[in-house]
Amino acid sequence: MALPEPSDPWAPLRALTPARIGLGAAGVSQPTGAQLAFQLAHARARDAVHHAFGPSSLLHALGSAGRPAVVVASEAADRATYLRRPDLGRRLSPESRARLDALGHAARDRWDAAFVIADGLSALAAERHALPLLERMLARADTAGWRIAPIVVAHQARVALGDEIGAALGVPLIAVLIGERPGLSSPDSLGVYLTWEPRPGRSDSERNCISNVRPDGLSADAAGARLWYLMREARRRQLTGVALKDESAIARLE
């Protein structure tokens, strides 16, 4: 007579989180299933880092909605260079800089804010999750009468590339929607970095960050509510970073 399979006491908890808990052991090693799952997650994270940004569907959606967009690139000529030289990902290519300078000079003081969609370390995140969040932000901005610059789509970009983009466009506030460094449970997590008076040389302490924007993390609705609160407060107080706290939950309660 076969013995019944022992129940797994970790199963109810494991169903509530993507974290690796209660993996068990096979001698001095992990069980085969847990080891294979880890290798698969690691492969997905590596693939996300090397995935080439393909924003064609994003640009099509923006065009269909009547939203102008401009495509730019950093000084990192390809993905390999981008990964080896983070400094190049923080600077616009000469051609992109000239394009944005011309755009900014033609519309100086006409825009209240700008949005950048950037590949970062996970182009998958930008392709999958940037548009739903951006649509929510544009709807809020339109209702409030904010003037939004043409959407900037950036290749081989680091967060700080938004500083040079914002300075070229002449906007007082910029939000960079960028793919975050992939993790073993989230290869397509989107981050948002908000900077008041963007210009080259801004430090990370002068930005606000919203991270883990994806269906299995922070939803587009929740992220949009937080970002809109921070954008309004940044404009009112003329600052971002450590001096600006996310008190959106308190505001909703009030």
Secondary structure, DSSP 8 states (H G I E B T S, - for coil): --------TTHHHHTT-SS------BTTB--HHHHHHHHHHHHHHHHHHH-----HHHHHHHHHTT--EEEEEBS--SHHHHHH-TTGGGSB-HHHHHHHHHHHHHTTT--SBEEEEE-TT-HHHHHHHHHHHHHHHHHHHHHHT--B--EEEEES--TTHHHHHHHHHT-SEEEEEEE----SS-TT-EEEEEEES--TT--GGGEEEEEEESTTSB-HHHHHHHHHHHHHHHHHHT--STTS---HHHHHH-
